[in-house]
Amino acid sequence: MVETPSAAITVSAAHTEEGSQSDKEALLETGPTITLVHQKPITSSIRGTFRHLVSLAGGWSRVRGFGFFYFYNIVFGLTHGLITAILPGFPGSSLIVTTATGALLANLHAAWTHKVISMPTSVGIFKRIPARSEWKVLAPAAAAQAIMPYISIYIIQASAILMGLHQMNVENSTAAKWACLIVKLITMLAIIFACTMFLCLPAMVTQIRVEASLLPEEHDTIVPFDRTFSGKVVAKILGGTGSVGFLDAWRSFNWEARTRLIKVYVKAFFIVVGIFVIVFQAIALEAWLIAGPSLSRAVAQAGQS
């Protein structure tokens, strides 16, 4: 979400074959050829990313920031529960509670992001927490990221109700009804995909990139990163905010980077599914070896009931 693919400049010497005087004069005028070659992003593959992390930060870099991630989620859960207990319940209260929790813990989430994207350092994790003055920059993006999954769920539920999927009855269904049901399910998948792509993903990327823009100058990033966001960030010493704006954080994330991120999520999804299938088969095989025929009878009785 923060990598800015670097580019390499190659200089090719001028061609010096023997020729006429006019040819040599032309070569002198043109000079060497300078070519800008865009290098392949480090995060374009999962294995390539891991190799890069291990080479710079050691084997544990594969799970860098993992402990602080769980710490943040525990604090988020406790804060969410406390606000829920204080705030009286009413329709839509969960949206307000989640938004408030995300905004309140914006600086804590930024510290986790800084831990993940920066080079190894002896600075303690709690010393990474941005100053309170940065909260007003971090809070809007954190609030948006916290609320978007809930908004997506409401949109999906409302769409399902409008299409009548909450009262689905497949008994004595005709071919026409089955075809209609299939169309509705495909439409629901499209809505889920749209909510993920156009609500959840932009909110998450925006939060991470806003947080990354506040990484202190003395901390080097572990991947190439344009701190100026193509000139959109003005340093505080020059009278600017020193951070990228809410909208610029997403706009500066070009389609090449978005495609790369989506591919990573797709790969991760299939990896998780593959692990789940392997573990499920291992447990089923273990149960069959232990229980033997009694397991088959139990499964058959469950199917008949």
Phi, psi and omega in degrees: 000342182243347185294134172249105183308131181276164179234143180253139178258121178250138180245118179259129180293153179293147180291129188240031177292153180293142180193195181287167180297322179295324178295318180294323177295324178295322179295321179297325180288319182284318179071192181291157179263127179255123183240134177261114183250120178280121181279155180292131181300145180297321185272018179287343177220151181292314180295321178296322178295315179297317179299319180295315181297315182296321181294333182257329188230006177088176185297325182288352180292344176298332180238033182297135181079005185296316180296318180290331175298315178291323178299316179298317181294325177294314179296321178298315180297318180294316180294318178299316179295322180294315180294323178298321180291327182280318185279131178294145182285136177201162181304126181088004181296329180297326177296315181294318181296314181295318179297315180296319180296314178300319180292318181297325183261021183300317181293325179293319177295323179297324178297321177296317178299316180298324177296319184286319189268353184258162177292156178303139180210162180276358180294131179294155184296323182285337175284348177280344183299124181300159180295159180300330181295341180275353185299321182294338176277323185276329189299314181301316180293321179294320178295318180296319180294324181288325187271335186300319177300323179292318177298320179297318179297317179297319178297317181294316179296316179297321178295319179296321179292317180298327180271000176076019181286342179285347178240036184290131179225113185266359180288136179054036181277140177273173179298324179295319179293322177296319178296320178296320179295319179297319178297318179296318180295320177296321177297320178297319177298321178295321179293318178299316179297317181295318178297320179293316185285322190251355177238299186290312184296312178300322180295318181293315180296318180300316180298312183297319183287325174297316178296319181296328180293341180264006177298128182303147184299330183285353179258119177280146178274153184276348173230156178304134187212122178276101183292340180274350182051055180058039177086005183277344181259125177253127182298152181296327181295338179261010177095005180267185179276339182078007180220160179279147179287165183301311182284322180295332179299322179277319181297326180283353178269093190289174185293330178297317179291322179296317178298319179297319180293317180298320179299321178297316180294322178296315178298316180297322179299312181291329175296315180296317178298317179298317178297319179299316180297316181296314180296318180298316179295321179296318179293319179296318179295318179296318179296321180292321179293327181278312186275325179068222184300330181297329178293320179297319179294321180295319179294320180293320178293323178295324179291325180287328180284000000 
